[in-house]
């Protein structure tokens, strides 16, 4: 028991030394990951007032808080939906849905919210890690492909996609797939992403094709 307590203490000490964690707490963000989206937006200018947006793997809500601050417009009454299989506390201007994105009725459910289509889809979703880097990479690729599939169904022409992936052998296969549908494609690793992490972000802008409106 002493050993476990010591490990926990070390983990908390490391977290407290994390500048992004401290800054997130100071600014009221629910997670340090909020800064990843802030950095992505600063670099690629993806967020604008009035956009309809979807946040996948949203819990505990850090990215949704950034979306609410940067794109919600009282004038436009635009729609921002955040989805996760876990419950999390409400966020102002955000519609929260507890749902698995692999559910068969997921796309149809979202179409009921986004009657005028979707402008931005962001996903900081990650699979439950097993400790096996290759297995975790494959699970991450599957999750990213699903997010891309959802984007193709819902995004308006010119729409934007941001997804996280654990880098590995299948990353090129995923990137080649996504590149075909967007005019602008980039890989990006924010400074707020931990250096030891294999996570990278795909930032794809300007969807070439209009969404398929059929359910």
BATIBA-214988 format. One line per 3 residues: number of its first residue (from 1); their letters; for each residue x, y, z of N, C-alpha, C. Coordinates in Angstrom, 2 decimals. Layout:
NUM	A	X/Y/Z/X/Y/Z/X/Y/Z | ... $
This chain:
1	XXX	0.83/-1.22/0.00/0.00/0.00/0.00/0.86/1.26/0.00 | 1.96/1.22/0.73/2.86/2.37/0.78/3.41/2.67/-0.61 | 3.72/1.60/-1.36/4.28/1.77/-2.70/3.29/2.48/-3.62 $
4	XXX	2.01/2.04/-3.57/0.97/2.65/-4.39/0.78/4.11/-4.02 | 0.82/4.41/-2.75/0.65/5.78/-2.29/1.78/6.66/-2.78 | 2.98/6.10/-2.81/4.15/6.83/-3.27/4.04/7.17/-4.75 $
7	XXX	3.57/6.18/-5.55/3.39/6.39/-6.98/2.37/7.49/-7.23 | 1.25/7.42/-6.48/0.20/8.42/-6.63/0.72/9.81/-6.29 | 1.53/9.89/-5.26/2.10/11.16/-4.85/3.02/11.72/-5.94 $
10	XXX	3.84/10.86/-6.53/4.73/11.27/-7.62/3.92/11.81/-8.80 | 2.83/11.10/-9.12/1.98/11.50/-10.24/1.38/12.88/-9.99 | 0.91/13.11/-8.77/0.32/14.41/-8.44/1.37/15.51/-8.45 $
13	XXX	2.58/15.19/-7.99/3.65/16.18/-7.99/4.01/16.58/-9.41 | 4.08/15.59/-10.30/4.38/15.86/-11.71/3.31/16.73/-12.34 | 2.05/16.42/-11.99/0.92/17.18/-12.54/0.96/18.64/-12.07 $
16	XXX	1.29/18.84/-10.82/1.35/20.19/-10.27/2.45/21.03/-10.92 | 3.52/20.35/-11.39/4.62/21.04/-12.05/4.30/21.32/-13.51 | 3.22/20.75/-14.02/2.79/20.93/-15.41/2.20/22.33/-15.56 $
19	XXX	2.88/23.20/-16.29/2.42/24.59/-16.44/1.06/24.68/-17.10 | 0.80/23.81/-18.07/-0.48/23.85/-18.76/-1.62/23.42/-17.84 | -1.34/22.46/-16.98/-2.34/22.03/-16.00/-2.67/23.19/-15.05 $
22	XXX	-1.64/23.85/-14.58/-1.82/24.97/-13.65/-2.57/26.12/-14.30 | -2.22/26.41/-15.57/-2.86/27.51/-16.29/-4.33/27.19/-16.58 | -4.61/25.92/-16.91/-5.98/25.50/-17.17/-6.84/25.69/-15.93 $
25	XXX	-6.29/25.30/-14.80/-7.00/25.45/-13.53/-7.26/26.92/-13.23 | -6.26/27.74/-13.51/-6.35/29.18/-13.26/-7.43/29.84/-14.13 | -7.52/29.42/-15.39/-8.45/30.03/-16.35/-9.83/29.38/-16.36 $
28	XXX	-9.98/28.30/-15.57/-11.29/27.66/-15.47/-11.57/26.60/-16.51 | -10.53/26.18/-17.24/-10.71/25.08/-18.19/-10.71/23.75/-17.45 | -11.52/22.84/-17.91/-11.67/21.56/-17.23/-10.50/20.61/-17.47 $
31	XXX	-9.71/20.87/-18.48/-8.57/20.01/-18.78/-7.47/20.82/-19.46 | -6.24/20.35/-19.30/-5.11/21.00/-19.96/-5.21/20.88/-21.47 | -5.97/19.90/-21.95/-6.09/19.68/-23.39/-6.76/20.86/-24.09 $
34	XXX	-7.44/21.72/-23.34/-8.06/22.91/-23.94/-7.01/23.72/-24.70 | -5.79/23.75/-24.18/-4.74/24.53/-24.81/-4.31/23.95/-26.16 | -4.54/22.65/-26.36/-4.22/22.04/-27.65/-5.10/22.63/-28.74 $
37	XXX	-6.40/22.76/-28.47/-7.29/23.35/-29.44/-7.02/24.84/-29.61 | -6.68/25.50/-28.53/-6.33/26.93/-28.60/-5.12/27.12/-29.51 | -4.11/26.27/-29.35/-2.91/26.34/-30.20/-3.23/26.03/-31.66 $
40	XXX	-4.05/24.99/-31.87/-4.44/24.61/-33.24/-5.17/25.77/-33.91 | -6.06/26.40/-33.17/-6.81/27.53/-33.73/-5.89/28.72/-34.03 | -4.94/28.98/-33.15/-4.00/30.08/-33.36/-3.15/29.85/-34.61 $
43	XXX	-2.78/28.59/-34.84/-1.93/28.23/-35.98/-2.73/28.20/-37.30 | -3.94/27.62/-37.27/-4.68/27.37/-38.51/-5.96/28.19/-38.68 | -6.33/28.95/-37.65/-7.50/29.85/-37.71/-8.75/29.10/-38.19 $
46	XXX	-9.13/28.11/-37.43/-10.25/27.25/-37.83/-11.58/27.67/-37.22 | -11.55/28.46/-36.15/-12.78/28.78/-35.42/-13.24/30.22/-35.69 | -14.54/30.34/-36.01/-15.13/31.65/-36.27/-16.52/31.71/-35.64 $
49	XXX	-16.92/32.90/-35.26/-18.25/33.09/-34.67/-19.33/32.62/-35.63 | -20.30/31.90/-35.08/-21.45/31.48/-35.87/-21.34/30.11/-36.50 | -20.21/29.44/-36.34/-20.07/28.10/-36.92/-20.89/27.08/-36.15 $
52	XXX	-21.42/26.10/-36.87/-22.01/24.93/-36.24/-20.88/23.92/-36.02 | -20.79/23.37/-34.81/-19.64/22.53/-34.48/-20.03/21.28/-33.72 | -19.22/20.25/-33.93/-19.39/18.97/-33.24/-18.08/18.60/-32.57 $
55	XXX	-18.15/18.27/-31.29/-16.99/17.87/-30.50/-17.16/16.42/-30.09 | -16.29/15.53/-30.62/-16.37/14.10/-30.30/-15.35/13.74/-29.23 | -15.73/12.82/-28.35/-14.85/12.46/-27.24/-14.63/13.66/-26.34 $
58	XXX	-15.73/14.34/-26.04/-15.66/15.68/-25.45/-15.33/15.74/-23.96 | -15.65/14.70/-23.20/-15.44/14.74/-21.74/-13.96/14.94/-21.41 | -13.66/15.74/-20.40/-14.57/16.40/-19.45/-15.11/17.75/-19.92 $
61	XXX	-14.69/18.19/-21.13/-15.29/19.40/-21.67/-14.36/20.54/-22.00 | -13.05/20.31/-21.92/-12.09/21.38/-22.20/-12.21/21.96/-23.60 | -12.30/21.09/-24.60/-12.43/21.58/-25.98/-13.78/22.25/-26.20 $
64	XXX	-14.81/21.73/-25.57/-16.14/22.33/-25.71/-16.16/23.74/-25.12 | -15.43/23.95/-24.04/-15.34/25.28/-23.46/-14.69/26.26/-24.44 | -13.65/25.79/-25.14/-12.97/26.62/-26.14/-13.93/26.94/-27.29 $
67	XXX	-14.70/25.94/-27.72/-15.68/26.17/-28.79/-16.73/27.19/-28.36 | -17.25/27.04/-27.15/-18.27/27.97/-26.66/-17.75/29.41/-26.65 | -16.53/29.57/-26.23/-15.93/30.91/-26.13/-15.65/31.51/-27.51 $
70	XXX	-15.22/30.68/-28.45/-14.73/31.19/-29.73/-15.76/31.24/-30.86 | -16.79/30.39/-30.80/-17.69/30.36/-31.96/-19.16/30.62/-31.66 | -19.59/30.48/-30.40/-21.02/30.69/-30.15/-21.40/32.14/-30.39 $
73	XXX	-22.53/32.32/-31.07/-23.03/33.66/-31.37/-24.49/33.78/-30.94 | -24.77/34.72/-30.07/-26.16/34.97/-29.63/-27.02/35.38/-30.82 | -26.41/36.11/-31.74/-27.13/36.58/-32.91/-27.52/35.42/-33.83 $
76	XXX	-26.56/34.54/-34.10/-26.78/33.43/-35.04/-27.45/32.22/-34.41 | -27.32/32.10/-33.08/-27.86/30.93/-32.38/-27.36/29.63/-33.02 | -26.08/29.59/-33.31/-25.47/28.41/-33.94/-25.45/27.23/-32.97 $
79	XXX	-25.33/26.05/-33.53/-25.41/24.81/-32.76/-24.03/24.24/-32.47 | -23.77/23.96/-31.20/-22.54/23.27/-30.79/-22.96/22.03/-30.00 | -22.60/20.87/-30.50/-22.95/19.60/-29.85/-21.69/18.89/-29.40 $
82	XXX	-21.68/18.43/-28.18/-20.55/17.69/-27.63/-21.00/16.28/-27.27 | -20.22/15.30/-27.70/-20.59/13.91/-27.53/-19.51/13.13/-26.80 | -19.94/12.29/-25.88/-19.03/11.37/-25.21/-19.84/10.20/-24.66 $
85	XXX	-19.19/9.07/-24.50/-19.86/7.91/-23.90/-19.96/8.06/-22.38 | -19.22/9.04/-21.84/-19.27/9.34/-20.42/-20.08/10.60/-20.18 | -20.71/10.67/-19.02/-21.43/11.89/-18.65/-20.44/12.93/-18.15 $
88	XXX	-20.73/14.21/-18.43/-19.93/15.28/-17.85/-20.80/16.51/-17.63 | -20.32/17.41/-16.82/-21.12/18.55/-16.37/-21.48/19.48/-17.53 | -22.65/20.12/-17.44/-23.11/21.03/-18.50/-22.12/22.17/-18.75 $
91	XXX	-22.13/22.66/-19.99/-21.31/23.80/-20.40/-22.23/24.79/-21.10 | -22.09/26.04/-20.80/-22.94/27.08/-21.38/-22.86/27.06/-22.91 | -24.00/27.12/-23.55/-24.15/27.17/-25.02/-23.84/25.85/-25.72 $
94	XXX	-23.69/24.78/-24.96/-23.33/23.47/-25.53/-24.45/22.46/-25.28 | -24.81/21.73/-26.32/-25.73/20.60/-26.17/-24.90/19.33/-25.97 | -25.05/18.69/-24.82/-24.26/17.51/-24.50/-25.07/16.24/-24.73 $
97	XXX	-24.48/15.29/-25.45/-25.14/14.02/-25.72/-24.25/12.88/-25.23 | -24.82/12.00/-24.44/-24.11/10.79/-24.02/-24.40/9.70/-25.04 | -23.38/9.35/-25.83/-23.60/8.43/-26.94/-22.27/7.85/-27.41 $
100	XXX	-22.34/6.62/-27.93/-21.18/5.98/-28.55/-21.20/6.31/-30.04 | -20.12/6.85/-30.57/-20.11/7.28/-31.97/-20.20/6.10/-32.94 | -20.01/4.88/-32.46/-20.11/3.70/-33.31/-21.55/3.16/-33.38 $
103	XXX	-22.47/3.75/-32.63/-23.87/3.34/-32.67/-24.44/3.57/-34.07 | -25.27/2.66/-34.53/-25.80/2.73/-35.90/-26.66/3.96/-36.15 | -27.32/4.45/-35.11/-28.21/5.60/-35.29/-27.54/6.94/-35.02 $
106	XXX	-26.22/6.94/-34.87/-25.51/8.15/-34.46/-25.63/9.28/-35.50 | -25.38/8.98/-36.76/-25.44/10.00/-37.81/-26.84/10.60/-37.90 | -27.85/9.75/-37.89/-29.23/10.21/-37.99/-29.60/11.11/-36.81 $
109	XXX	-29.13/10.74/-35.63/-29.36/11.54/-34.43/-28.79/12.94/-34.61 | -27.57/13.02/-35.10/-26.90/14.32/-35.26/-27.55/15.17/-36.34 | -28.06/14.54/-37.38/-28.71/15.29/-38.45/-29.95/16.03/-37.94 $
112	XXX	-30.53/15.54/-36.87/-31.68/16.21/-36.27/-31.27/17.52/-35.59 | -30.00/17.63/-35.22/-29.48/18.86/-34.61/-28.93/19.82/-35.66 | -28.19/19.26/-36.60/-27.52/20.09/-37.60/-28.34/20.15/-38.88 $
115	XXX	-29.48/20.84/-38.81/-30.37/20.94/-39.96/-29.75/21.75/-41.10 | -28.84/22.65/-40.76/-28.14/23.46/-41.77/-26.71/22.97/-41.99 | -26.45/21.75/-41.58/-25.12/21.19/-41.79/-24.13/21.58/-40.70 $
118	XXX	-22.96/21.06/-40.86/-21.89/21.22/-39.87/-20.70/21.92/-40.51 | -20.10/22.85/-39.77/-18.96/23.60/-40.29/-17.62/23.09/-39.76 | -17.63/22.62/-38.52/-16.39/22.17/-37.88/-16.64/20.90/-37.08 $
121	XXX	-15.80/19.91/-37.29/-15.82/18.71/-36.44/-14.45/18.58/-35.80 | -14.42/18.55/-34.47/-13.17/18.36/-33.75/-13.27/17.11/-32.87 | -12.16/16.42/-32.74/-12.16/15.21/-31.92/-10.82/15.06/-31.20 $
124	XXX	-10.90/15.09/-29.89/-9.74/14.79/-29.05/-9.91/13.40/-28.45 | -10.78/12.61/-29.08/-11.10/11.27/-28.57/-9.89/10.35/-28.66 | -9.76/9.49/-27.66/-8.68/8.51/-27.63/-9.23/7.20/-27.09 $
127	XXX	-8.74/6.08/-27.60/-9.21/4.79/-27.09/-8.65/4.52/-25.70 | -9.27/3.61/-25.00/-8.71/3.16/-23.73/-7.39/2.46/-24.03 | -6.33/2.89/-23.38/-5.01/2.34/-23.69/-4.77/1.01/-22.99 $
130	XXX	-4.04/0.13/-23.68/-3.78/-1.22/-23.17/-2.35/-1.38/-22.66 | -1.48/-0.44/-23.03/-0.07/-0.57/-22.70/0.73/-1.11/-23.87 | 0.03/-1.72/-24.83/0.66/-2.20/-26.06/0.54/-1.08/-27.10 $
133	XXX	1.65/-0.46/-27.47/1.62/0.72/-28.33/1.01/0.45/-29.69 | 1.29/-0.73/-30.27/0.75/-1.04/-31.59/-0.76/-1.24/-31.53 | -1.22/-1.96/-30.52/-2.66/-2.18/-30.34/-3.38/-0.84/-30.13 $
136	XXX	-2.79/0.01/-29.30/-3.39/1.32/-29.04/-3.41/2.17/-30.31 | -2.37/2.05/-31.11/-2.29/2.78/-32.39/-3.42/2.34/-33.32 | -3.62/1.05/-33.46/-4.67/0.52/-34.34/-6.05/0.96/-33.87 $
139	XXX	-6.28/0.91/-32.56/-7.56/1.35/-32.01/-7.78/2.85/-32.26 | -6.70/3.61/-32.18/-6.78/5.04/-32.44/-7.10/5.32/-33.91 | -6.50/4.54/-34.80/-6.77/4.68/-36.24/-8.24/4.39/-36.53 $
142	XXX	-8.77/3.35/-35.92/-10.19/2.99/-36.12/-11.10/4.11/-35.64 | -10.75/4.70/-34.51/-11.53/5.80/-33.97/-11.46/7.03/-34.89 | -10.28/7.29/-35.41/-10.08/8.43/-36.31/-10.83/8.24/-37.62 $
145	XXX	-10.82/7.01/-38.13/-11.55/6.72/-39.37/-13.05/6.92/-39.18 | -13.54/6.55/-38.02/-14.96/6.75/-37.72/-15.29/8.23/-37.66 | -14.42/9.02/-37.05/-14.63/10.46/-36.98/-14.64/11.07/-38.39 $
148	XXX	-13.75/10.57/-39.24/-13.68/11.03/-40.63/-14.96/10.66/-41.38 | -15.46/9.46/-41.15/-16.70/9.01/-41.78/-17.87/9.92/-41.38 | -17.92/10.28/-40.11/-18.96/11.17/-39.61/-18.83/12.54/-40.27 $
151	XXX	-17.59/13.01/-40.42/-17.34/14.31/-41.05/-17.86/14.33/-42.48 | -17.62/13.27/-43.23/-18.08/13.21/-44.61/-19.60/13.24/-44.71 | -20.27/12.70/-43.71/-21.73/12.65/-43.71/-22.36/13.99/-43.32 $
154	XXX	-21.65/14.77/-42.50/-22.26/15.95/-41.90/-21.68/17.30/-42.31 | -20.40/17.33/-42.65/-19.76/18.62/-42.95/-20.30/19.25/-44.22 | -20.48/20.56/-44.16/-20.78/21.33/-45.36/-19.54/21.43/-46.23 $
157	XXX	-19.73/21.73/-47.49/-18.59/21.99/-48.37/-17.76/23.13/-47.77 | -16.44/22.93/-47.74/-15.56/23.92/-47.13/-15.35/23.70/-45.65 | -15.94/22.62/-45.11/-15.87/22.34/-43.68/-14.48/21.93/-43.22 $
160	XXX	-14.34/21.88/-41.88/-13.05/21.65/-41.23/-13.11/20.42/-40.33 | -12.02/19.65/-40.34/-11.91/18.45/-39.50/-10.60/18.49/-38.72 | -10.71/18.28/-37.40/-9.53/18.18/-36.53/-9.67/16.90/-35.71 $
163	XXX	-8.72/15.97/-35.87/-8.79/14.73/-35.11/-7.42/14.34/-34.55 | -7.47/13.69/-33.39/-6.25/13.19/-32.76/-6.01/11.75/-33.19 | -4.74/11.40/-33.36/-4.38/10.02/-33.66/-3.07/9.69/-32.96 $
166	XXX	-2.95/8.45/-32.50/-1.67/7.98/-31.97/-0.81/7.58/-33.15 | 0.29/8.26/-33.34/1.13/8.06/-34.53/1.72/6.64/-34.59 | 1.81/6.12/-35.81/2.35/4.77/-36.00/2.32/4.36/-37.46 $
169	XXX	2.44/3.05/-37.71/2.56/2.52/-39.06/1.38/2.84/-39.96 | 0.18/2.93/-39.40/-1.03/3.12/-40.19/-1.41/4.60/-40.37 | -0.60/5.50/-39.83/-0.93/6.92/-39.91/-0.96/7.41/-41.35 $
172	XXX	-0.01/6.98/-42.17/0.04/7.42/-43.56/-1.21/6.96/-44.32 | -1.64/5.74/-44.04/-2.84/5.21/-44.68/-4.05/6.09/-44.36 | -4.15/6.50/-43.10/-5.23/7.38/-42.67/-5.11/8.75/-43.33 $
175	XXX	-3.92/9.30/-43.32/-3.72/10.64/-43.89/-4.00/10.66/-45.39 | -3.60/9.62/-46.10/-3.87/9.54/-47.54/-5.37/9.51/-47.82 | -6.09/8.84/-46.95/-7.55/8.74/-47.08/-8.20/10.10/-46.90 $
178	XXX	-7.78/10.82/-45.88/-8.38/12.12/-45.57/-7.98/13.18/-46.59 | -6.74/13.14/-47.05/-6.25/14.13/-48.02/-7.09/14.20/-49.28 | -7.67/13.09/-49.67/-8.47/13.03/-50.90/-9.71/13.92/-50.83 $
181	XXX	-10.16/14.19/-49.61/-11.43/14.91/-49.45/-11.28/16.38/-49.06 | -10.06/16.82/-48.74/-9.85/18.20/-48.30/-8.78/18.90/-49.14 | -8.94/20.19/-49.31/-7.98/20.97/-50.09/-6.70/21.26/-49.32 $
184	XXX	-6.80/21.30/-48.00/-5.64/21.64/-47.18/-5.51/20.61/-46.06 | -4.31/20.07/-45.89/-4.09/18.99/-44.91/-2.77/19.24/-44.18 | -2.82/19.08/-42.84/-1.61/19.27/-42.03/-1.58/18.32/-40.84 $
187	XXX	-0.36/17.92/-40.46/-0.13/17.27/-39.18/0.36/18.35/-38.23 | -0.03/18.25/-36.95/0.41/19.26/-35.99/0.49/18.66/-34.60 | 1.57/18.98/-33.89/1.71/18.56/-32.49/1.85/19.83/-31.64 $
190	XXX	0.80/20.18/-30.90/0.84/21.39/-30.07/1.92/21.31/-28.98 | 2.38/22.43/-28.56/3.37/22.48/-27.47/2.77/21.94/-26.18 | 1.46/22.08/-26.03/0.79/21.60/-24.82/0.60/20.09/-24.81 $
193	XXX	0.89/19.44/-25.93/0.87/17.98/-25.97/2.15/17.48/-25.30 | 2.01/16.51/-24.42/3.18/16.02/-23.69/4.20/15.42/-24.64 | 5.47/15.74/-24.41/6.55/15.34/-25.32/6.65/13.83/-25.49 $
196	XXX	6.32/13.09/-24.43/6.44/11.63/-24.50/5.22/10.98/-25.18 | 4.20/11.77/-25.44/2.98/11.23/-26.04/3.15/11.01/-27.54 | 2.52/9.94/-28.05/2.54/9.63/-29.48/1.42/10.36/-30.23 $
199	XXX	0.64/11.16/-29.52/-0.48/11.82/-30.16/-0.03/12.93/-31.10 | -0.69/12.99/-32.26/-0.55/14.10/-33.18/-1.95/14.46/-33.66 | -2.08/15.62/-34.26/-3.39/16.07/-34.73/-3.39/16.26/-36.23 $
202	XXX	-4.47/15.81/-36.83/-4.71/16.05/-38.25/-5.63/17.25/-38.35 | -5.20/18.25/-39.10/-6.01/19.45/-39.32/-6.29/19.53/-40.82 | -7.53/19.22/-41.20/-7.93/19.21/-42.61/-8.97/20.30/-42.85 $
205	XXX	-8.69/21.16/-43.80/-9.56/22.31/-44.07/-10.12/22.27/-45.50 | -11.30/22.83/-45.64/-11.96/23.00/-46.94/-12.36/21.66/-47.58 | -13.39/21.05/-47.03/-13.93/19.82/-47.60/-14.33/20.07/-49.05 $
208	XXX	-13.92/19.18/-49.93/-14.15/19.36/-51.37/-15.59/19.10/-51.78 | -16.18/18.07/-51.18/-17.50/17.63/-51.62/-18.58/18.02/-50.63 | -19.76/18.29/-51.14/-20.89/18.57/-50.26/-21.31/17.32/-49.54 $
211	XXX	-21.86/17.49/-48.34/-22.29/16.35/-47.56/-23.45/15.62/-48.23 | -23.57/14.36/-47.95/-24.70/13.58/-48.43/-25.88/13.80/-47.48 | -26.97/14.35/-47.97/-28.10/14.70/-47.10/-29.04/13.53/-46.82 $
214	XX	-28.84/12.42/-47.52/-29.73/11.28/-47.29/-29.38/10.59/-45.98 | -30.39/10.18/-45.18/-30.13/9.52/-43.90/-29.57/8.13/-44.12 $
